[in-house]
Amino acid sequence: MPELLKPLSPSPQQSHAQNLREEALRRLSRSPHPYHRQQFELPHASERLSAYTPPARSPLLSHQNTDDEEREDTERSGLDRDGYRESTNSDSGTEADDEHFLKGLPAPKLKSHKGLRGVDGIFSGASTPLLSPAILDLDTPRSGYLRKPGAQTIVSKEDVVRKAADKLRQKGRMEIVRRVSETALLGFVTGILCLNPEVRQLIWLWKRELTCQTLTIISLVSLYPLRLLRHINPSKPWQRPFQIAIPITFDPAPLLYPPIITILVSLLLSTSNPAGLLPSIVLAIASLPKQLIPSFGGLESLHYFQWIFSCLPLLISKSSAVNSLLGASFEKNANLNYEILLLLQPLHLTLCDTLHYLTTTSLLPAELQLLSISLIELLLLASSPQAVILKSVLWGCGIGILVTCTHVLGWGVTLARVPKWRFRRPQSNHKPRKSIFFGQLPTSIFTKAAIHSDSSDDDVPEPWGPQFRPNSPKLQLKTRGTIPTTQEATENGSASAIEPKPQNGFANGKSKGEASFTIQRRHTLPTLVNVPPRSSKKTPSGRRKRSASSSVQSFFSLTQTQATVRKWLYAAWVYLCIITIILVGVREYVGKFALHENEPIGWALGYLFGDLPWFRMEVVKANLQRWICIPPRSSFEAKESCYLGWVEHLRQATFGEANTRLILCAYWLAIIVVGLAIVFRLSAIYEVDTRRKVFHFMMVGMLLPATYVDPTFAALALALMLAIFLLLDLFRASQLPPLSKSLAYFLTPYVDGRDLKGPVVISHIFLLIGCAIPLWLSLGTLPRTGENYLAGWEVPTREVSMVSGVICVGLGDAAASLIGRRYGRRKWIWGGGKSIEGSVAFATAVGVALLVAKAWLRIGRWQANNDDAWVITVGKAGIAAWVASLTEAVLTGGNDNVIVPVVLWLCVKGLDI
């Protein structure tokens, strides 16, 4: 029978068309032995890349290279030379993680379109002279239908290399323009801040320390190329041509933003507390990249030298004004003294390592440095009640969870990564039932016998089943599993599955009881006999298999039920620790240092419900005045409170401060419900980016009109929401039941490329931080008022800078994305995904929103920071909007939801809008 299926050679008497038809049938027919293959497994990806050879050029393609063809030739030559191409990071959420590998695979063969094959065309992929529409669009000139033979030219390999080098140099020049523009924007923002007289006075006060910091950074940056030349060629470092060049992928963000942004923000915050600038100067030097620090003897010496450089501003001689200022500040703030300032660099280094351990690749280097500096500044300089609460939540909860739950969270993550099939199967202790009349009964009438079971667990054969009876009349297929172990392989390496074989026991003169034992398997597909056994230590390509780590292997002995119970025990421990940390540690600290020795839970009840008559009555009846702080009755008459503005009059005299907070909570809740309903409704209509911008608009609707009403309450709400977001993402990333799966299902449709780079989903967290940071910073520059238990919870003035973050993230970023994606046609000269139309939309939305915020400030008749004319206000808003827009266009080394709002806040505060 196999001989009948062998391919026949075409006879010379047959016609050419008949030969073609038979060839097509042979190609489409199934192989008689589809499993008789020695190399039946695909090669490994690395082998495929290393053995890759470019396919032959299609005769339908032109010999004149286009830009895409040149890029393909360059990539192929790189593959042939190196055998591997390094992956590049991408911020786009639509690109898969292994897309760079798929691009390196050989392209499929060209197939002619249906209906364009010739009458006698073969099935091998060649087509008729009629070109398909896709080929006509790509490879045919616009002037004619077919290419002229005389227009084809052969491009040499040298020309391809030269064009690729020209493109590389052009891209390098554009990147230099981009980096110079980025640095110039930061210099322009610095010039804007110098227009503020208070900032100029502060710079003059700390001129020696600032000069020392500037000279230190410039010296280290200037010496780096010289150190690099000496490292490359120690004998002749000055020999030309120099063997160093700035790479195209060079990112100056870690060198620019941590030192410069830190100093610029501190200059504005230190107008009320000048001593707060000195820690920022030290941290600015400590945040420099480690590559700039010279070292002799390894990493430890590098840390020593960086610590010495960061201490230089503390060691220089100081003026008498600075000495008196520091003395008064050290007495007032116990967190500021020379001993603590000397330890800022080790603290910053340790905190960066800890944050990198927690976030891994979710944060870029510049973002990691800025986060560490912000946490240290909050730890040292927090003085207002809102800042103290934020410090207790971030530092107290963070350190408490890190100490008590680190190992348990690690075990939970490791256990969640173990697939279900790797767990040990439980041993069944079920005993079969017995009947009086029928003896032993199976579990069910539908249950098969063990010999006929389809379960993969039935690997132990019964020696006296029906298959092993010598006189069984049933046909038995000879498979790999049923071939006797003593039988020798045939000559061609295969065995027939249907040809009868004589019984070995009777052929050799053996008796019935000595019948040969065979191995039973339930699979009956024919296969090879002499297939080499699969190695348990090496892959088919010869590479060594990765063995599971000891921490993962320790869970293999558990059953699935035991693993589930252990997951819940881990989750219960984490939840118990978090509740204990909040109710014991954080609660005591907040009550002592932020609420003037008041109990936090009672203070919060009075802060929200203190103006409700029935609540006040119940508190008085239960004699709980010492626990629940009840605000005094409003003593403001209509005429006395009118000077505060009509909104403030409604807040204090009509509704009451506590009732106003309840109204704001109801307003925010209504916007959240409506926004989520819109997002869910648009899920099946619009793309992910459009749905994500609904959350941006939700932040605008929540905070833009409500921040001026009660800015301290808005700041407190944002701080608490940040803590809740961080805890929820901790539960999601550690896969703790029962919240992790629900959170993952909710967040999955809205993640982007940055969220896929690490364990932390940073989109919603950075959105909240971008809206909150300008408000927190603005409150840090304003004086505080308040009486009794609300001391420090009132701000007499309002500023546009309070809502600059909401405007930037909620309106500017959303407008740039929506307009740029749909109407963006002109890109910036440095390339990238930013379009000029998107930047114009960003600047327009931010400028108009700043004017609307200023108008709302004047309509509400709050006490403002200035009374400039509208013409001046329009000019200032335009400058601030365009600086933020250009920063968003050139920014690559940081998240635009964090860096750009801070830059806009600096411009708004510096221009005094």
WOCORWO-V251047 format. One record per pair of residues at least 12 apart in sequence whose C-alpha atoms are under 10 Angstrom apart, sorted by the first residue. I is the first residue (numbers start at 1). J is the second residue. Records with the same first field share a line. If there is no record, write none. Layout:
BEGIN
I->J / J
END
This chain:
BEGIN
1->32
2->32 / 33 / 496
3->32
4->32
5->29 / 30 / 31 / 32 / 33
6->26 / 31 / 32
7->22 / 23 / 26 / 31
8->22 / 23 / 26
9->22 / 23
10->22 / 23
16->120
17->119 / 120 / 121 / 122
20->120 / 121 / 122 / 123
21->120 / 121 / 122 / 123
23->122 / 123 / 124
24->122 / 123 / 124
25->123
27->123 / 124
28->123
33->494 / 526 / 527 / 528
34->526 / 527
35->525 / 526 / 527 / 528
36->493 / 494 / 526 / 527 / 528 / 529 / 531
37->527 / 528 / 531
38->528 / 530 / 531 / 532
39->531 / 540
40->540
41->540 / 541
42->540 / 541
43->539 / 540 / 541 / 542
44->539 / 540 / 541 / 542 / 543
45->101 / 102 / 105 / 541
46->83 / 84 / 101 / 541
47->83 / 541
48->83 / 104 / 105 / 106
49->79 / 80 / 82 / 83 / 84 / 85 / 101 / 104 / 105 / 106
50->79 / 80 / 81 / 82 / 83 / 84
51->79 / 80 / 83
52->76 / 79 / 80 / 83 / 104 / 105 / 106
53->76 / 77 / 79 / 80 / 105 / 106
54->72 / 73 / 76 / 77 / 79 / 80 / 105 / 106 / 107
55->106 / 107 / 108 / 109
56->109
58->109 / 110 / 126
59->126
60->110 / 127 / 129 / 131 / 135 / 136 / 139 / 140 / 147
61->135 / 138 / 139 / 140 / 147
62->138 / 139 / 140 / 141 / 147 / 151 / 152 / 153 / 154
63->139 / 151 / 152 / 153 / 154 / 155
64->139 / 151 / 152 / 153 / 154 / 155
65->153 / 154 / 155 / 160
66->138 / 139
67->163 / 164
69->160
70->159 / 160 / 161 / 163 / 164
71->160 / 163 / 164
72->103 / 104
73->157 / 160 / 161 / 164
74->160 / 161 / 163 / 164
75->103 / 104
76->104 / 105 / 106
77->161
79->104
83->104
84->101 / 104
85->100 / 101 / 104
86->100 / 101
87->99 / 100 / 101
88->100
89->753 / 754 / 757
90->753 / 754 / 756 / 757
91->752 / 753 / 754 / 755 / 756 / 757 / 892
92->751 / 752 / 753 / 754 / 755 / 756 / 833
93->688 / 689 / 750 / 751 / 752 / 753 / 754 / 755 / 756 / 757
94->688 / 751 / 752 / 753
95->752 / 753
96->753 / 756
97->753 / 756 / 757
109->124 / 125 / 126
110->124 / 125 / 126 / 127
111->123 / 124 / 125 / 126 / 127 / 132
112->124 / 125 / 126 / 127 / 128 / 130 / 131 / 132 / 135
113->125 / 127 / 131 / 132 / 133 / 134
114->132
115->132
116->128 / 129 / 130 / 131 / 132
117->129 / 130 / 131
118->130
129->146
130->145 / 146
131->145 / 146
168->248
169->248
170->830
171->248 / 829 / 830 / 831
172->246 / 247 / 248 / 249 / 830
173->248 / 830
174->248 / 828 / 829 / 830 / 831
175->247 / 248 / 249 / 250 / 251 / 829 / 830 / 831 / 890
176->246 / 248 / 250 / 830
177->829 / 830 / 890
178->828 / 829 / 830 / 831 / 889 / 890 / 891 / 892
179->250 / 251 / 252 / 253 / 830 / 890 / 891 / 892
180->890
181->886 / 887 / 890
182->252 / 253 / 256 / 886 / 887 / 888 / 889 / 890 / 891 / 892
183->252 / 253 / 256 / 257 / 887 / 890
185->883 / 884 / 886 / 887 / 890 / 903
186->256 / 257 / 260 / 261 / 264 / 883 / 887 / 903
187->260
188->883 / 907
189->261 / 264 / 880 / 883 / 884 / 903 / 904 / 906 / 907 / 910 / 911
190->260 / 261 / 263 / 264 / 906 / 907 / 910
191->907 / 910
192->880 / 906 / 907 / 908 / 909 / 910 / 911 / 912
193->264 / 265 / 267 / 268 / 906 / 907 / 908 / 909 / 910 / 911 / 912
194->264 / 267 / 910 / 911
195->910 / 911 / 912
196->268 / 909 / 910 / 911 / 912
197->910
198->267 / 268 / 270 / 271 / 272
199->264 / 266 / 267 / 268 / 269 / 270 / 271 / 910
200->267
201->271
202->267 / 268 / 270 / 271 / 274 / 275 / 277
203->267 / 274 / 277
205->274 / 318 / 319 / 321 / 322
206->274 / 275 / 277 / 278 / 281 / 318 / 319 / 321 / 322
207->318 / 319
208->313 / 316 / 317 / 318 / 319
209->277 / 278 / 281 / 282 / 312 / 313 / 314 / 315 / 316 / 317 / 318
210->263 / 277 / 278 / 281 / 282 / 313
211->313
212->281 / 309 / 312 / 313 / 314 / 316
213->259 / 281 / 282 / 284 / 285 / 309 / 310 / 311 / 312 / 313
214->259 / 281 / 284 / 285
216->285 / 309 / 310 / 312 / 313
217->255 / 259 / 284 / 285 / 288 / 292 / 309
219->292
220->288 / 291 / 292 / 293 / 294 / 309
221->255 / 288 / 291 / 292 / 293
222->292
223->292 / 293 / 294
224->291 / 292 / 293 / 294
225->244 / 245 / 292
226->238
227->292 / 294
228->243 / 244
229->242 / 243 / 244
232->244
250->893
251->366 / 891 / 892 / 893 / 894
252->366 / 891 / 892 / 893
253->364 / 365 / 366 / 367 / 891 / 892 / 893 / 894
254->287 / 288 / 289 / 364 / 365 / 366 / 367 / 368 / 369 / 370 / 893 / 894
255->284 / 287 / 288 / 289 / 292 / 365 / 366
256->288 / 366 / 893
257->284 / 287 / 366 / 367 / 369 / 370 / 893 / 894 / 899
258->283 / 284 / 285 / 286 / 287 / 288 / 289 / 365 / 366 / 367 / 368 / 369 / 370 / 371 / 372 / 373
259->280 / 281 / 282 / 283 / 284 / 285 / 286 / 287 / 288 / 366 / 369 / 370 / 373
260->281 / 284
261->280 / 284 / 370 / 899 / 902 / 903 / 906
262->277 / 279 / 280 / 281 / 283 / 284 / 287 / 370 / 373 / 374 / 377
263->277 / 278 / 279 / 280 / 281 / 282 / 283 / 284
264->277 / 280 / 903 / 906
265->277 / 280 / 777 / 902 / 903 / 905 / 906
266->278 / 279 / 280 / 281 / 377 / 777
267->280
268->777 / 778 / 780 / 781 / 906 / 909 / 910
269->777 / 778 / 779 / 780 / 781 / 782
270->780 / 781
271->781 / 782
272->780 / 781 / 782 / 783
273->325 / 329 / 381 / 780 / 781
274->322 / 325 / 326 / 329
275->322 / 325 / 326 / 327 / 328 / 329 / 330 / 336 / 381
276->326 / 329 / 336 / 377 / 380 / 381
278->313 / 314 / 326 / 336 / 341
279->313 / 314 / 336 / 340 / 341 / 342 / 344 / 373 / 376 / 377 / 380 / 381
280->341 / 344 / 373 / 374 / 376 / 377
281->310 / 311 / 312 / 313 / 314
282->307 / 309 / 310 / 311 / 312 / 313 / 314 / 341 / 342 / 343 / 344 / 345
283->310 / 311 / 341 / 344 / 345 / 347 / 348 / 369 / 370 / 372 / 373 / 374 / 376 / 377
284->310 / 345 / 369 / 370 / 373
285->306 / 307 / 309 / 310 / 311 / 312 / 313 / 345
286->303 / 306 / 307 / 308 / 309 / 310 / 311 / 344 / 345 / 346 / 347 / 348 / 349 / 369 / 373
287->306 / 310 / 345 / 348 / 349 / 352 / 366 / 368 / 369 / 370 / 372 / 373
288->306 / 310 / 366 / 369
289->306 / 365 / 366 / 369
290->302 / 303 / 306
292->306
293->305 / 306 / 309
294->306
303->345 / 346 / 349
304->345 / 346
306->345 / 346
307->342 / 343 / 344 / 345 / 346 / 349
308->342 / 345
309->345
310->341 / 342 / 343 / 344 / 345
311->341 / 342 / 343 / 344 / 345
312->342
314->338 / 341 / 342
326->338
333->380 / 381 / 382 / 383
334->380
335->379 / 380 / 381 / 382
336->380 / 381
340->380
341->380
344->373 / 376
347->372 / 373 / 376
348->369 / 372 / 373 / 375 / 376
349->369 / 372
350->372
351->368 / 369 / 371 / 372 / 373 / 375 / 376
352->365 / 368 / 369 / 370 / 371 / 372 / 373
353->368 / 372
354->372 / 402
355->368 / 369 / 371 / 372
356->368
358->402 / 406 / 730 / 758 / 759 / 760
359->758 / 759 / 760 / 761 / 762
360->757 / 758 / 759 / 760
361->754 / 755 / 756 / 757 / 758 / 759 / 760
362->754 / 755 / 756 / 757 / 758 / 759 / 760 / 761 / 762
363->754 / 755 / 757 / 758 / 760 / 762 / 894 / 895
364->754 / 893 / 894 / 895
365->893 / 894
366->893 / 894 / 895
367->893 / 894 / 895 / 898 / 899
368->894
370->894 / 899
375->391 / 394 / 395
376->391 / 395
377->391
378->390 / 391 / 392 / 394 / 395
379->391 / 392 / 394 / 395
381->780
382->780
383->593 / 594 / 780 / 792
384->593 / 594 / 779 / 780 / 783 / 784 / 791 / 792 / 793
385->590 / 593 / 594 / 595 / 596 / 712 / 716 / 790 / 791 / 792 / 793
386->590 / 594 / 595 / 712 / 713 / 715 / 716 / 717 / 719 / 776 / 779 / 780 / 792 / 793
387->594 / 715 / 716 / 719 / 776 / 777 / 779 / 780
388->589 / 590 / 593 / 594 / 595
389->586 / 587 / 589 / 590 / 591 / 593 / 594 / 595 / 716 / 719 / 720
390->590 / 715 / 716 / 718 / 719 / 720 / 722 / 723
391->586 / 590 / 719
392->582 / 585 / 586 / 587 / 588 / 589 / 590 / 593 / 594
393->581 / 582 / 585 / 586 / 587 / 589 / 590 / 719 / 720 / 722 / 723 / 724
394->586 / 719 / 722 / 723 / 726
395->586
396->581 / 582 / 585 / 586 / 589
397->577 / 578 / 579 / 581 / 582 / 585 / 586 / 723 / 727
398->578 / 581 / 723 / 726 / 727
399->581
400->577 / 578 / 580 / 581 / 582 / 585 / 586
401->574 / 577 / 578 / 581
404->573 / 574 / 577 / 578 / 581
405->570 / 571 / 573 / 574 / 575 / 577 / 578
406->574
407->570
408->567 / 569 / 570 / 571 / 573 / 574 / 734
409->570 / 571 / 573 / 574 / 730 / 731 / 733 / 734 / 735 / 736
410->551 / 570 / 734
411->551 / 552 / 555 / 566 / 567 / 570 / 734
412->563 / 566 / 567 / 568 / 569 / 570 / 571 / 734 / 735 / 736 / 737
413->552 / 567 / 733 / 734 / 735 / 736
414->549 / 551 / 552 / 553 / 554 / 555 / 734 / 735
415->551 / 552 / 553 / 554 / 555 / 556 / 563 / 564 / 566 / 567 / 735
416->552 / 563 / 564 / 567 / 734 / 735 / 736
417->552 / 735
418->548 / 552 / 553 / 555 / 556 / 563
419->556 / 560
420->556 / 559 / 560 / 563
421->556 / 559 / 560
422->553 / 555 / 556 / 557 / 558 / 559 / 560
423->553 / 555 / 556 / 557 / 558 / 559 / 560 / 561 / 562 / 563
424->555 / 556 / 557 / 558 / 559 / 560 / 561 / 562
425->556 / 557 / 558 / 559 / 560 / 561
426->558 / 559 / 560 / 561 / 562
427->559
430->443
431->443
450->462 / 465
451->463 / 464 / 465 / 466 / 467 / 520 / 521 / 522
452->465 / 522
453->522
454->522 / 523
455->522
456->521 / 522
458->521 / 522
459->519 / 520 / 521 / 522
460->519 / 520 / 521
461->518 / 519 / 520 / 521
462->519 / 520
463->517 / 518 / 519 / 520
464->517
465->520
467->482 / 518 / 520
468->515 / 516 / 517 / 518 / 520
469->512 / 515
470->503 / 505 / 506 / 512 / 513 / 515 / 516
471->503 / 512
475->498 / 499 / 500
476->497 / 498 / 499 / 500 / 524
477->496 / 497 / 498 / 499 / 500 / 524 / 525 / 526
478->495 / 496 / 497 / 498 / 499 / 500 / 501 / 524 / 525 / 526 / 527
479->495 / 496 / 497 / 498 / 520 / 521 / 522 / 523 / 524 / 525 / 526 / 527 / 528 / 529
480->494 / 495 / 497 / 519 / 520 / 521 / 523 / 524 / 525 / 526 / 527 / 528 / 529 / 530 / 531
481->518 / 519 / 520 / 521 / 522 / 523 / 524 / 525 / 526 / 527 / 529
482->517 / 518 / 519 / 520 / 521 / 522 / 523 / 524
483->495 / 497 / 517 / 518 / 519 / 520 / 529
484->504 / 516 / 517 / 518 / 519 / 520
485->516 / 517 / 518 / 519
486->516 / 517 / 518
487->504
488->529 / 530
489->528 / 529 / 530
490->529 / 530
493->528 / 529 / 530 / 531
494->526 / 527 / 528 / 529 / 530 / 531
495->526 / 527 / 528 / 529
496->526 / 527 / 528
497->524 / 525 / 526 / 527
498->526
503->515 / 516
504->516
564->737
567->735 / 736 / 737 / 738
568->736 / 737 / 738
569->736 / 737
570->736 / 737
571->731 / 734 / 735 / 736 / 737 / 738 / 739
572->736 / 737
574->731 / 736
575->731 / 736
578->727
583->600 / 601
586->600
587->599 / 600 / 601
588->600
591->603
594->789 / 791 / 792
595->788 / 789 / 790 / 791 / 792 / 793
596->788 / 789 / 790 / 791
597->789
598->626 / 627 / 628 / 629 / 789
599->626 / 627 / 628 / 629
600->627 / 628 / 629
601->627 / 628 / 629
602->624 / 625 / 626 / 627 / 628 / 629 / 630
603->626 / 627 / 628 / 629 / 630 / 789 / 790
604->628 / 629
605->627 / 628 / 629 / 630 / 658
606->619 / 625 / 627 / 628 / 629 / 630 / 631 / 658 / 789
607->628 / 629 / 630 / 631 / 657 / 658 / 659 / 661 / 662 / 713 / 789 / 790
608->630 / 657 / 658 / 659 / 660 / 661 / 662 / 663 / 665
609->629 / 630 / 631 / 657 / 658 / 659 / 660 / 661 / 662
610->628 / 629 / 630 / 631 / 632 / 633 / 656 / 657 / 658 / 659
611->630 / 631 / 632 / 633 / 634 / 655 / 656 / 657 / 658 / 659 / 660
612->630 / 655 / 656 / 658 / 659
615->630
616->628 / 629 / 630 / 631
629->788 / 789 / 790
630->658 / 789
631->656 / 657 / 658 / 787 / 788 / 789 / 790
632->788
633->653 / 656
634->652 / 653 / 654 / 655 / 656 / 657
635->652 / 653
636->649 / 652 / 653 / 654
637->649 / 652 / 653 / 654
638->650 / 653 / 654
640->653
641->653
642->861
643->861 / 862 / 863
644->796 / 860 / 861 / 862 / 863
645->858 / 859 / 860 / 861 / 862 / 863
646->859 / 860 / 861 / 862
647->708 / 709 / 859 / 860 / 861 / 862
648->708 / 709 / 710 / 860 / 861 / 862
651->709 / 710
657->709 / 710
660->709 / 710
661->709 / 710 / 713 / 714
664->702 / 703 / 706 / 707 / 709 / 710 / 713 / 714
665->702 / 714 / 717
667->701 / 702 / 706
668->698 / 699 / 701 / 702 / 703 / 706
669->702
670->702
671->697 / 698 / 699 / 701 / 702
672->695 / 698 / 699 / 701 / 702
673->698
674->698
675->694 / 695 / 696 / 697 / 698 / 699 / 701
676->694 / 695 / 698
678->691 / 694 / 695
679->691 / 692 / 693 / 694 / 695
682->694
683->749 / 750
687->749 / 750
688->749 / 750 / 751 / 752
689->749 / 750 / 751 / 752 / 814 / 817 / 818 / 821
690->750 / 814 / 817 / 818
691->749 / 750
692->749 / 750 / 751 / 752 / 763 / 764 / 814
693->809 / 810 / 811 / 813 / 814 / 815 / 817 / 818
694->810 / 814
695->764 / 767 / 810 / 814
696->764 / 767 / 768 / 771 / 806 / 807 / 808 / 809 / 810 / 811 / 812 / 813 / 814
697->806 / 807 / 809 / 810 / 811 / 814
698->810
699->767 / 768 / 771 / 806 / 807 / 809 / 810 / 811
700->771 / 803 / 805 / 806 / 807 / 808 / 809 / 810 / 811
701->806 / 810
702->714 / 806
703->718 / 771 / 772 / 802 / 803 / 805 / 806 / 807 / 810
704->802 / 803 / 804 / 805 / 806 / 807 / 810 / 849 / 852 / 853 / 856
705->803 / 853 / 856 / 857
706->803
707->775 / 798 / 802 / 803 / 806
708->795 / 797 / 798 / 799 / 800 / 802 / 803 / 853 / 856 / 857 / 860 / 862
709->798 / 860 / 862
710->793 / 794 / 795 / 798
711->775 / 776 / 778 / 779 / 793 / 794 / 795 / 797 / 798 / 802 / 803
712->775 / 776 / 779 / 784 / 792 / 793 / 794 / 795
713->793 / 794
714->772 / 775 / 776
715->772 / 773 / 775 / 776 / 779 / 802
716->772 / 776
717->772
718->768 / 769 / 771 / 772 / 773 / 775 / 776
719->768 / 769 / 772 / 773 / 776
721->765 / 768 / 769
722->764 / 765 / 766 / 768 / 769 / 772
723->765
725->762 / 764 / 765 / 768
726->760 / 761 / 762 / 765
728->740 / 743
729->743 / 744 / 759 / 760 / 761 / 762 / 765
730->759 / 760 / 761
731->743 / 744
732->744 / 747 / 759 / 760 / 761
733->758 / 759 / 760 / 761
734->759
744->761
747->761 / 763 / 764
748->761
750->763 / 764
751->763 / 764
754->895
762->895
763->895 / 897
764->897
765->897
766->809 / 895 / 896 / 897 / 898
767->805 / 806 / 809 / 810 / 895 / 896 / 897 / 898
768->805 / 806 / 809 / 897 / 898
769->805 / 806 / 809 / 897 / 898 / 901
770->804 / 805 / 806 / 807 / 808 / 809 / 810 / 895 / 896 / 897 / 898 / 899 / 900 / 901 / 902
771->802 / 803 / 804 / 805 / 806 / 807 / 808 / 809 / 810 / 897 / 898 / 901 / 902
772->802 / 803 / 804 / 805 / 806 / 898 / 901
773->802 / 803 / 804 / 805 / 806 / 898 / 901 / 902 / 905
774->800 / 801 / 802 / 803 / 804 / 805 / 806 / 898 / 901 / 902 / 903 / 904 / 905 / 906
775->799 / 800 / 801 / 802 / 803 / 804 / 805 / 806 / 905
776->802
777->801 / 802 / 902 / 905
778->798 / 799 / 800 / 801 / 802 / 803 / 804 / 905 / 909
779->795 / 797 / 798 / 799 / 801 / 802
782->795 / 796 / 797 / 798 / 799
783->795 / 796 / 797
784->796 / 797
795->863
796->862 / 863 / 864
797->862 / 863 / 864 / 865
798->857 / 861 / 862 / 863 / 864 / 865
799->853 / 854 / 857 / 862 / 863 / 864 / 865 / 866 / 908 / 909 / 912 / 913
800->850 / 851 / 852 / 853 / 854 / 855 / 856 / 857 / 864 / 865 / 905 / 908 / 909 / 912 / 913
801->850 / 853 / 854 / 904 / 905 / 906 / 907 / 908 / 909 / 910 / 912 / 913
802->853 / 905 / 908 / 909
803->849 / 850 / 853 / 901 / 905
804->846 / 849 / 850 / 853 / 901 / 902 / 903 / 904 / 905 / 906 / 907 / 908 / 909
805->897 / 898 / 900 / 901 / 902 / 903 / 904 / 905
806->846 / 849 / 901
807->845 / 846 / 847 / 848 / 849 / 850 / 853 / 901 / 904
808->842 / 843 / 845 / 846 / 847 / 849 / 850 / 881 / 884 / 885 / 896 / 897 / 898 / 900 / 901 / 902 / 903 / 904 / 905
809->842 / 846 / 896 / 897 / 898 / 900 / 901
810->845 / 846 / 897
811->841 / 842 / 843 / 844 / 845 / 846 / 848 / 849
812->838 / 839 / 840 / 841 / 842 / 843 / 844 / 845 / 846 / 847 / 848 / 849 / 881 / 884 / 885 / 888 / 900 / 901
813->838 / 839 / 841 / 842 / 843 / 845 / 846 / 885 / 888 / 896 / 897 / 900
814->838 / 841 / 842 / 845
815->838 / 839 / 840 / 841 / 842 / 843 / 844 / 845 / 846
816->834 / 835 / 836 / 837 / 838 / 839 / 840 / 841 / 842 / 843 / 844 / 845 / 885 / 888 / 889
817->834 / 835 / 837 / 838 / 839 / 841 / 842
818->838 / 841 / 842
819->835 / 837 / 838 / 839 / 840 / 841 / 842
820->833 / 834 / 835 / 836 / 837 / 838 / 839 / 840 / 841 / 842
821->833 / 834 / 835 / 837 / 838
822->837 / 838
823->835 / 836 / 837 / 838
824->836 / 837 / 838 / 839
825->837 / 838
826->838
827->839
828->889 / 890
830->889 / 890
831->890
832->889 / 890 / 892
833->889
834->888 / 889 / 890
835->889
836->885 / 886 / 889
838->885 / 889
839->881 / 882 / 884 / 885 / 886 / 887 / 888 / 889
840->881 / 882 / 885 / 886
841->885
842->881 / 882 / 884 / 885 / 886 / 888 / 889
843->877 / 878 / 879 / 880 / 881 / 882 / 883 / 884 / 885 / 886
844->877 / 878 / 881 / 882 / 885
845->881
846->877 / 878 / 880 / 881 / 882 / 884 / 885 / 904
847->874 / 875 / 876 / 877 / 878 / 879 / 880 / 881 / 882
848->874 / 877 / 878 / 881
849->877 / 881
850->873 / 874 / 876 / 877 / 878 / 880 / 881 / 908 / 913
851->870 / 873 / 874 / 876 / 877 / 878 / 913
854->870 / 873 / 877 / 913
855->870
864->913
865->912 / 913
866->912 / 913
867->913
868->912 / 913
872->913
873->911 / 912 / 913
874->913
875->911 / 913
876->907 / 908 / 910 / 911 / 912 / 913
877->907 / 908 / 911 / 912 / 913
879->904 / 907 / 908 / 911
880->903 / 904 / 905 / 906 / 907 / 908 / 909 / 910 / 911 / 913
881->904 / 907 / 908
882->904
883->900 / 903 / 904 / 907
884->896 / 899 / 900 / 901 / 902 / 903 / 904 / 905 / 906 / 907
885->900 / 903 / 904
886->900
887->899 / 900 / 903 / 904
888->900 / 901 / 903
END
